[in-house]
Amino acid sequence: MYDGYYAIETNDLELSPKEIISNYGMLWQIEESFRIMKSTMEVRPVFHWTEGRIKGHFMV
């Protein structure tokens, strides 16, 4: 069906194809970090949008 090919789309036109592929390969680490924050640390729900408020939420 897909012949082993897939596409990755980005809006960052400054990245090279190798950087895009490398960043995509690290996606699982980011997803795992969010999964840990949401479950193990029990900090749900988080309704903050600014960096300072998010950091403050986790510091409490």
mmCIF file of the N, C-alpha and C atoms, coordinates in Angstrom:
data_MODEL
# 
_entry.id   MODEL 
# 
loop_
_atom_site.group_PDB 
_atom_site.id 
_atom_site.type_symbol 
_atom_site.label_atom_id 
_atom_site.label_alt_id 
_atom_site.label_comp_id 
_atom_site.label_asym_id 
_atom_site.label_entity_id 
_atom_site.label_seq_id 
_atom_site.pdbx_PDB_ins_code 
_atom_site.Cartn_x 
_atom_site.Cartn_y 
_atom_site.Cartn_z 
_atom_site.occupancy 
_atom_site.B_iso_or_equiv 
_atom_site.pdbx_formal_charge 
_atom_site.auth_seq_id 
_atom_site.auth_comp_id 
_atom_site.auth_asym_id 
_atom_site.auth_atom_id 
_atom_site.pdbx_PDB_model_num 
ATOM 1   N N  . MET A 1 1  ? 0.811  -1.191 0.000  1.00 0.00 ? 1  MET A N  1 
ATOM 2   C CA . MET A 1 1  ? 0.000  0.000  0.000  1.00 0.00 ? 1  MET A CA 1 
ATOM 3   C C  . MET A 1 1  ? 0.861  1.263  0.000  1.00 0.00 ? 1  MET A C  1 
ATOM 4   N N  . TYR A 1 2  ? 1.802  1.359  0.947  1.00 0.00 ? 2  TYR A N  1 
ATOM 5   C CA . TYR A 1 2  ? 2.622  2.562  1.047  1.00 0.00 ? 2  TYR A CA 1 
ATOM 6   C C  . TYR A 1 2  ? 4.031  2.359  0.505  1.00 0.00 ? 2  TYR A C  1 
ATOM 7   N N  . ASP A 1 3  ? 4.411  1.159  0.159  1.00 0.00 ? 3  ASP A N  1 
ATOM 8   C CA . ASP A 1 3  ? 5.720  0.840  -0.398 1.00 0.00 ? 3  ASP A CA 1 
ATOM 9   C C  . ASP A 1 3  ? 6.872  1.305  0.481  1.00 0.00 ? 3  ASP A C  1 
ATOM 10  N N  . GLY A 1 4  ? 6.651  1.422  1.788  1.00 0.00 ? 4  GLY A N  1 
ATOM 11  C CA . GLY A 1 4  ? 7.721  1.797  2.704  1.00 0.00 ? 4  GLY A CA 1 
ATOM 12  C C  . GLY A 1 4  ? 8.058  3.273  2.735  1.00 0.00 ? 4  GLY A C  1 
ATOM 13  N N  . TYR A 1 5  ? 7.258  4.110  2.123  1.00 0.00 ? 5  TYR A N  1 
ATOM 14  C CA . TYR A 1 5  ? 7.515  5.546  2.100  1.00 0.00 ? 5  TYR A CA 1 
ATOM 15  C C  . TYR A 1 5  ? 6.529  6.274  3.004  1.00 0.00 ? 5  TYR A C  1 
ATOM 16  N N  . TYR A 1 6  ? 6.983  7.357  3.584  1.00 0.00 ? 6  TYR A N  1 
ATOM 17  C CA . TYR A 1 6  ? 6.082  8.227  4.319  1.00 0.00 ? 6  TYR A CA 1 
ATOM 18  C C  . TYR A 1 6  ? 6.570  9.664  4.171  1.00 0.00 ? 6  TYR A C  1 
ATOM 19  N N  . ALA A 1 7  ? 5.711  10.610 4.496  1.00 0.00 ? 7  ALA A N  1 
ATOM 20  C CA . ALA A 1 7  ? 6.036  12.031 4.331  1.00 0.00 ? 7  ALA A CA 1 
ATOM 21  C C  . ALA A 1 7  ? 6.026  12.722 5.684  1.00 0.00 ? 7  ALA A C  1 
ATOM 22  N N  . ILE A 1 8  ? 6.918  13.668 5.832  1.00 0.00 ? 8  ILE A N  1 
ATOM 23  C CA . ILE A 1 8  ? 6.962  14.505 7.027  1.00 0.00 ? 8  ILE A CA 1 
ATOM 24  C C  . ILE A 1 8  ? 6.778  15.944 6.552  1.00 0.00 ? 8  ILE A C  1 
ATOM 25  N N  . GLU A 1 9  ? 5.834  16.641 7.157  1.00 0.00 ? 9  GLU A N  1 
ATOM 26  C CA . GLU A 1 9  ? 5.550  18.021 6.760  1.00 0.00 ? 9  GLU A CA 1 
ATOM 27  C C  . GLU A 1 9  ? 5.991  18.966 7.873  1.00 0.00 ? 9  GLU A C  1 
ATOM 28  N N  . THR A 1 10 ? 6.582  20.066 7.508  1.00 0.00 ? 10 THR A N  1 
ATOM 29  C CA . THR A 1 10 ? 6.996  21.067 8.489  1.00 0.00 ? 10 THR A CA 1 
ATOM 30  C C  . THR A 1 10 ? 6.729  22.464 7.949  1.00 0.00 ? 10 THR A C  1 
ATOM 31  N N  . ASN A 1 11 ? 6.608  23.407 8.872  1.00 0.00 ? 11 ASN A N  1 
ATOM 32  C CA . ASN A 1 11 ? 6.454  24.799 8.460  1.00 0.00 ? 11 ASN A CA 1 
ATOM 33  C C  . ASN A 1 11 ? 7.751  25.580 8.680  1.00 0.00 ? 11 ASN A C  1 
ATOM 34  N N  . ASP A 1 12 ? 8.796  24.910 9.163  1.00 0.00 ? 12 ASP A N  1 
ATOM 35  C CA . ASP A 1 12 ? 10.102 25.543 9.381  1.00 0.00 ? 12 ASP A CA 1 
ATOM 36  C C  . ASP A 1 12 ? 10.962 25.363 8.139  1.00 0.00 ? 12 ASP A C  1 
ATOM 37  N N  . LEU A 1 13 ? 11.001 26.369 7.308  1.00 0.00 ? 13 LEU A N  1 
ATOM 38  C CA . LEU A 1 13 ? 11.712 26.279 6.039  1.00 0.00 ? 13 LEU A CA 1 
ATOM 39  C C  . LEU A 1 13 ? 13.225 26.414 6.187  1.00 0.00 ? 13 LEU A C  1 
ATOM 40  N N  . GLU A 1 14 ? 13.687 26.708 7.402  1.00 0.00 ? 14 GLU A N  1 
ATOM 41  C CA . GLU A 1 14 ? 15.120 26.855 7.651  1.00 0.00 ? 14 GLU A CA 1 
ATOM 42  C C  . GLU A 1 14 ? 15.808 25.505 7.877  1.00 0.00 ? 14 GLU A C  1 
ATOM 43  N N  . LEU A 1 15 ? 15.049 24.473 8.193  1.00 0.00 ? 15 LEU A N  1 
ATOM 44  C CA . LEU A 1 15 ? 15.627 23.160 8.494  1.00 0.00 ? 15 LEU A CA 1 
ATOM 45  C C  . LEU A 1 15 ? 16.004 22.413 7.222  1.00 0.00 ? 15 LEU A C  1 
ATOM 46  N N  . SER A 1 16 ? 17.096 21.678 7.321  1.00 0.00 ? 16 SER A N  1 
ATOM 47  C CA . SER A 1 16 ? 17.493 20.815 6.206  1.00 0.00 ? 16 SER A CA 1 
ATOM 48  C C  . SER A 1 16 ? 16.704 19.513 6.304  1.00 0.00 ? 16 SER A C  1 
ATOM 49  N N  . PRO A 1 17 ? 16.629 18.741 5.240  1.00 0.00 ? 17 PRO A N  1 
ATOM 50  C CA . PRO A 1 17 ? 15.935 17.448 5.314  1.00 0.00 ? 17 PRO A CA 1 
ATOM 51  C C  . PRO A 1 17 ? 16.498 16.542 6.409  1.00 0.00 ? 17 PRO A C  1 
ATOM 52  N N  . LYS A 1 18 ? 17.814 16.551 6.612  1.00 0.00 ? 18 LYS A N  1 
ATOM 53  C CA . LYS A 1 18 ? 18.411 15.721 7.671  1.00 0.00 ? 18 LYS A CA 1 
ATOM 54  C C  . LYS A 1 18 ? 17.968 16.182 9.054  1.00 0.00 ? 18 LYS A C  1 
ATOM 55  N N  . GLU A 1 19 ? 17.872 17.498 9.259  1.00 0.00 ? 19 GLU A N  1 
ATOM 56  C CA . GLU A 1 19 ? 17.424 18.024 10.549 1.00 0.00 ? 19 GLU A CA 1 
ATOM 57  C C  . GLU A 1 19 ? 15.963 17.666 10.803 1.00 0.00 ? 19 GLU A C  1 
ATOM 58  N N  . ILE A 1 20 ? 15.152 17.732 9.782  1.00 0.00 ? 20 ILE A N  1 
ATOM 59  C CA . ILE A 1 20 ? 13.735 17.388 9.924  1.00 0.00 ? 20 ILE A CA 1 
ATOM 60  C C  . ILE A 1 20 ? 13.589 15.930 10.328 1.00 0.00 ? 20 ILE A C  1 
ATOM 61  N N  . ILE A 1 21 ? 14.305 15.057 9.669  1.00 0.00 ? 21 ILE A N  1 
ATOM 62  C CA . ILE A 1 21 ? 14.237 13.628 9.985  1.00 0.00 ? 21 ILE A CA 1 
ATOM 63  C C  . ILE A 1 21 ? 14.764 13.368 11.389 1.00 0.00 ? 21 ILE A C  1 
ATOM 64  N N  . SER A 1 22 ? 15.856 14.026 11.760 1.00 0.00 ? 22 SER A N  1 
ATOM 65  C CA . SER A 1 22 ? 16.427 13.863 13.095 1.00 0.00 ? 22 SER A CA 1 
ATOM 66  C C  . SER A 1 22 ? 15.445 14.325 14.171 1.00 0.00 ? 22 SER A C  1 
ATOM 67  N N  . ASN A 1 23 ? 14.837 15.487 13.959 1.00 0.00 ? 23 ASN A N  1 
ATOM 68  C CA . ASN A 1 23 ? 13.861 16.000 14.920 1.00 0.00 ? 23 ASN A CA 1 
ATOM 69  C C  . ASN A 1 23 ? 12.666 15.066 15.042 1.00 0.00 ? 23 ASN A C  1 
ATOM 70  N N  . TYR A 1 24 ? 12.203 14.542 13.940 1.00 0.00 ? 24 TYR A N  1 
ATOM 71  C CA . TYR A 1 24 ? 11.077 13.606 13.974 1.00 0.00 ? 24 TYR A CA 1 
ATOM 72  C C  . TYR A 1 24 ? 11.460 12.349 14.754 1.00 0.00 ? 24 TYR A C  1 
ATOM 73  N N  . GLY A 1 25 ? 12.698 11.921 14.606 1.00 0.00 ? 25 GLY A N  1 
ATOM 74  C CA . GLY A 1 25 ? 13.168 10.741 15.331 1.00 0.00 ? 25 GLY A CA 1 
ATOM 75  C C  . GLY A 1 25 ? 13.185 10.940 16.836 1.00 0.00 ? 25 GLY A C  1 
ATOM 76  N N  . MET A 1 26 ? 13.286 12.195 17.285 1.00 0.00 ? 26 MET A N  1 
ATOM 77  C CA . MET A 1 26 ? 13.292 12.494 18.721 1.00 0.00 ? 26 MET A CA 1 
ATOM 78  C C  . MET A 1 26 ? 11.890 12.734 19.271 1.00 0.00 ? 26 MET A C  1 
ATOM 79  N N  . LEU A 1 27 ? 10.893 12.674 18.435 1.00 0.00 ? 27 LEU A N  1 
ATOM 80  C CA . LEU A 1 27 ? 9.522  12.953 18.850 1.00 0.00 ? 27 LEU A CA 1 
ATOM 81  C C  . LEU A 1 27 ? 9.065  12.049 19.987 1.00 0.00 ? 27 LEU A C  1 
ATOM 82  N N  . TRP A 1 28 ? 9.459  10.786 19.966 1.00 0.00 ? 28 TRP A N  1 
ATOM 83  C CA . TRP A 1 28 ? 9.023  9.851  21.010 1.00 0.00 ? 28 TRP A CA 1 
ATOM 84  C C  . TRP A 1 28 ? 9.513  10.300 22.380 1.00 0.00 ? 28 TRP A C  1 
ATOM 85  N N  . GLN A 1 29 ? 10.683 10.935 22.464 1.00 0.00 ? 29 GLN A N  1 
ATOM 86  C CA . GLN A 1 29 ? 11.203 11.405 23.748 1.00 0.00 ? 29 GLN A CA 1 
ATOM 87  C C  . GLN A 1 29 ? 10.338 12.539 24.296 1.00 0.00 ? 29 GLN A C  1 
ATOM 88  N N  . ILE A 1 30 ? 9.917  13.416 23.427 1.00 0.00 ? 30 ILE A N  1 
ATOM 89  C CA . ILE A 1 30 ? 9.055  14.517 23.843 1.00 0.00 ? 30 ILE A CA 1 
ATOM 90  C C  . ILE A 1 30 ? 7.708  13.976 24.305 1.00 0.00 ? 30 ILE A C  1 
ATOM 91  N N  . GLU A 1 31 ? 7.135  13.057 23.538 1.00 0.00 ? 31 GLU A N  1 
ATOM 92  C CA . GLU A 1 31 ? 5.845  12.473 23.900 1.00 0.00 ? 31 GLU A CA 1 
ATOM 93  C C  . GLU A 1 31 ? 5.944  11.724 25.220 1.00 0.00 ? 31 GLU A C  1 
ATOM 94  N N  . GLU A 1 32 ? 7.033  11.007 25.444 1.00 0.00 ? 32 GLU A N  1 
ATOM 95  C CA . GLU A 1 32 ? 7.227  10.272 26.696 1.00 0.00 ? 32 GLU A CA 1 
ATOM 96  C C  . GLU A 1 32 ? 7.338  11.238 27.870 1.00 0.00 ? 32 GLU A C  1 
ATOM 97  N N  . SER A 1 33 ? 8.020  12.351 27.681 1.00 0.00 ? 33 SER A N  1 
ATOM 98  C CA . SER A 1 33 ? 8.144  13.351 28.748 1.00 0.00 ? 33 SER A CA 1 
ATOM 99  C C  . SER A 1 33 ? 6.775  13.906 29.136 1.00 0.00 ? 33 SER A C  1 
ATOM 100 N N  . PHE A 1 34 ? 5.948  14.226 28.152 1.00 0.00 ? 34 PHE A N  1 
ATOM 101 C CA . PHE A 1 34 ? 4.606  14.710 28.451 1.00 0.00 ? 34 PHE A CA 1 
ATOM 102 C C  . PHE A 1 34 ? 3.769  13.633 29.138 1.00 0.00 ? 34 PHE A C  1 
ATOM 103 N N  . ARG A 1 35 ? 3.908  12.384 28.719 1.00 0.00 ? 35 ARG A N  1 
ATOM 104 C CA . ARG A 1 35 ? 3.171  11.290 29.332 1.00 0.00 ? 35 ARG A CA 1 
ATOM 105 C C  . ARG A 1 35 ? 3.547  11.158 30.808 1.00 0.00 ? 35 ARG A C  1 
ATOM 106 N N  . ILE A 1 36 ? 4.833  11.275 31.117 1.00 0.00 ? 36 ILE A N  1 
ATOM 107 C CA . ILE A 1 36 ? 5.296  11.195 32.504 1.00 0.00 ? 36 ILE A CA 1 
ATOM 108 C C  . ILE A 1 36 ? 4.751  12.368 33.310 1.00 0.00 ? 36 ILE A C  1 
ATOM 109 N N  . MET A 1 37 ? 4.818  13.571 32.744 1.00 0.00 ? 37 MET A N  1 
ATOM 110 C CA . MET A 1 37 ? 4.318  14.741 33.466 1.00 0.00 ? 37 MET A CA 1 
ATOM 111 C C  . MET A 1 37 ? 2.835  14.616 33.774 1.00 0.00 ? 37 MET A C  1 
ATOM 112 N N  . LYS A 1 38 ? 2.082  14.070 32.843 1.00 0.00 ? 38 LYS A N  1 
ATOM 113 C CA . LYS A 1 38 ? 0.639  13.995 33.023 1.00 0.00 ? 38 LYS A CA 1 
ATOM 114 C C  . LYS A 1 38 ? 0.215  12.854 33.939 1.00 0.00 ? 38 LYS A C  1 
ATOM 115 N N  . SER A 1 39 ? 0.973  11.773 33.997 1.00 0.00 ? 39 SER A N  1 
ATOM 116 C CA . SER A 1 39 ? 0.542  10.631 34.791 1.00 0.00 ? 39 SER A CA 1 
ATOM 117 C C  . SER A 1 39 ? 1.325  10.504 36.089 1.00 0.00 ? 39 SER A C  1 
ATOM 118 N N  . THR A 1 40 ? 2.619  10.291 36.016 1.00 0.00 ? 40 THR A N  1 
ATOM 119 C CA . THR A 1 40 ? 3.434  10.043 37.201 1.00 0.00 ? 40 THR A CA 1 
ATOM 120 C C  . THR A 1 40 ? 3.427  11.230 38.148 1.00 0.00 ? 40 THR A C  1 
ATOM 121 N N  . MET A 1 41 ? 3.571  12.420 37.609 1.00 0.00 ? 41 MET A N  1 
ATOM 122 C CA . MET A 1 41 ? 3.621  13.613 38.449 1.00 0.00 ? 41 MET A CA 1 
ATOM 123 C C  . MET A 1 41 ? 2.231  14.081 38.869 1.00 0.00 ? 41 MET A C  1 
ATOM 124 N N  . GLU A 1 42 ? 1.208  13.559 38.256 1.00 0.00 ? 42 GLU A N  1 
ATOM 125 C CA . GLU A 1 42 ? -0.185 13.882 38.564 1.00 0.00 ? 42 GLU A CA 1 
ATOM 126 C C  . GLU A 1 42 ? -0.430 15.389 38.612 1.00 0.00 ? 42 GLU A C  1 
ATOM 127 N N  . VAL A 1 43 ? -0.123 16.067 37.526 1.00 0.00 ? 43 VAL A N  1 
ATOM 128 C CA . VAL A 1 43 ? -0.295 17.517 37.473 1.00 0.00 ? 43 VAL A CA 1 
ATOM 129 C C  . VAL A 1 43 ? -1.421 17.939 36.536 1.00 0.00 ? 43 VAL A C  1 
ATOM 130 N N  . ARG A 1 44 ? -2.302 17.047 36.190 1.00 0.00 ? 44 ARG A N  1 
ATOM 131 C CA . ARG A 1 44 ? -3.408 17.397 35.306 1.00 0.00 ? 44 ARG A CA 1 
ATOM 132 C C  . ARG A 1 44 ? -4.461 18.144 36.065 1.00 0.00 ? 44 ARG A C  1 
ATOM 133 N N  . PRO A 1 45 ? -5.268 18.914 35.475 1.00 0.00 ? 45 PRO A N  1 
ATOM 134 C CA . PRO A 1 45 ? -5.113 19.520 34.166 1.00 0.00 ? 45 PRO A CA 1 
ATOM 135 C C  . PRO A 1 45 ? -4.243 20.768 34.260 1.00 0.00 ? 45 PRO A C  1 
ATOM 136 N N  . VAL A 1 46 ? -3.621 21.135 33.187 1.00 0.00 ? 46 VAL A N  1 
ATOM 137 C CA . VAL A 1 46 ? -2.805 22.346 33.111 1.00 0.00 ? 46 VAL A CA 1 
ATOM 138 C C  . VAL A 1 46 ? -3.455 23.260 32.077 1.00 0.00 ? 46 VAL A C  1 
ATOM 139 N N  . PHE A 1 47 ? -3.928 24.395 32.545 1.00 0.00 ? 47 PHE A N  1 
ATOM 140 C CA . PHE A 1 47 ? -4.612 25.335 31.656 1.00 0.00 ? 47 PHE A CA 1 
ATOM 141 C C  . PHE A 1 47 ? -3.784 26.586 31.397 1.00 0.00 ? 47 PHE A C  1 
ATOM 142 N N  . HIS A 1 48 ? -2.496 26.538 31.721 1.00 0.00 ? 48 HIS A N  1 
ATOM 143 C CA . HIS A 1 48 ? -1.631 27.701 31.539 1.00 0.00 ? 48 HIS A CA 1 
ATOM 144 C C  . HIS A 1 48 ? -1.057 27.719 30.133 1.00 0.00 ? 48 HIS A C  1 
ATOM 145 N N  . TRP A 1 49 ? -0.785 28.925 29.638 1.00 0.00 ? 49 TRP A N  1 
ATOM 146 C CA . TRP A 1 49 ? -0.265 29.071 28.279 1.00 0.00 ? 49 TRP A CA 1 
ATOM 147 C C  . TRP A 1 49 ? 1.125  29.693 28.248 1.00 0.00 ? 49 TRP A C  1 
ATOM 148 N N  . THR A 1 50 ? 1.444  30.528 29.232 1.00 0.00 ? 50 THR A N  1 
ATOM 149 C CA . THR A 1 50 ? 2.742  31.200 29.197 1.00 0.00 ? 50 THR A CA 1 
ATOM 150 C C  . THR A 1 50 ? 3.795  30.340 29.881 1.00 0.00 ? 50 THR A C  1 
ATOM 151 N N  . GLU A 1 51 ? 5.040  30.490 29.444 1.00 0.00 ? 51 GLU A N  1 
ATOM 152 C CA . GLU A 1 51 ? 6.132  29.678 29.980 1.00 0.00 ? 51 GLU A CA 1 
ATOM 153 C C  . GLU A 1 51 ? 6.283  29.865 31.490 1.00 0.00 ? 51 GLU A C  1 
ATOM 154 N N  . GLY A 1 52 ? 6.202  31.104 31.951 1.00 0.00 ? 52 GLY A N  1 
ATOM 155 C CA . GLY A 1 52 ? 6.360  31.377 33.378 1.00 0.00 ? 52 GLY A CA 1 
ATOM 156 C C  . GLY A 1 52 ? 5.298  30.705 34.227 1.00 0.00 ? 52 GLY A C  1 
ATOM 157 N N  . ARG A 1 53 ? 4.065  30.725 33.782 1.00 0.00 ? 53 ARG A N  1 
ATOM 158 C CA . ARG A 1 53 ? 2.980  30.103 34.551 1.00 0.00 ? 53 ARG A CA 1 
ATOM 159 C C  . ARG A 1 53 ? 3.075  28.582 34.544 1.00 0.00 ? 53 ARG A C  1 
ATOM 160 N N  . ILE A 1 54 ? 3.497  28.019 33.428 1.00 0.00 ? 54 ILE A N  1 
ATOM 161 C CA . ILE A 1 54 ? 3.668  26.566 33.362 1.00 0.00 ? 54 ILE A CA 1 
ATOM 162 C C  . ILE A 1 54 ? 4.760  26.137 34.326 1.00 0.00 ? 54 ILE A C  1 
ATOM 163 N N  . LYS A 1 55 ? 5.891  26.842 34.316 1.00 0.00 ? 55 LYS A N  1 
ATOM 164 C CA . LYS A 1 55 ? 6.983  26.519 35.247 1.00 0.00 ? 55 LYS A CA 1 
ATOM 165 C C  . LYS A 1 55 ? 6.516  26.673 36.687 1.00 0.00 ? 55 LYS A C  1 
ATOM 166 N N  . GLY A 1 56 ? 5.783  27.741 36.965 1.00 0.00 ? 56 GLY A N  1 
ATOM 167 C CA . GLY A 1 56 ? 5.262  27.952 38.310 1.00 0.00 ? 56 GLY A CA 1 
ATOM 168 C C  . GLY A 1 56 ? 4.330  26.837 38.747 1.00 0.00 ? 56 GLY A C  1 
ATOM 169 N N  . HIS A 1 57 ? 3.510  26.354 37.866 1.00 0.00 ? 57 HIS A N  1 
ATOM 170 C CA . HIS A 1 57 ? 2.579  25.267 38.170 1.00 0.00 ? 57 HIS A CA 1 
ATOM 171 C C  . HIS A 1 57 ? 3.334  24.020 38.615 1.00 0.00 ? 57 HIS A C  1 
ATOM 172 N N  . PHE A 1 58 ? 4.422  23.706 37.924 1.00 0.00 ? 58 PHE A N  1 
ATOM 173 C CA . PHE A 1 58 ? 5.176  22.504 38.250 1.00 0.00 ? 58 PHE A CA 1 
ATOM 174 C C  . PHE A 1 58 ? 6.071  22.696 39.467 1.00 0.00 ? 58 PHE A C  1 
ATOM 175 N N  . MET A 1 59 ? 6.422  23.931 39.785 1.00 0.00 ? 59 MET A N  1 
ATOM 176 C CA . MET A 1 59 ? 7.247  24.190 40.966 1.00 0.00 ? 59 MET A CA 1 
ATOM 177 C C  . MET A 1 59 ? 6.442  24.016 42.243 1.00 0.00 ? 59 MET A C  1 
ATOM 178 N N  . VAL A 1 60 ? 5.145  24.259 42.181 1.00 0.00 ? 60 VAL A N  1 
ATOM 179 C CA . VAL A 1 60 ? 4.282  24.123 43.351 1.00 0.00 ? 60 VAL A CA 1 
ATOM 180 C C  . VAL A 1 60 ? 4.145  22.663 43.656 1.00 0.00 ? 60 VAL A C  1 
# 
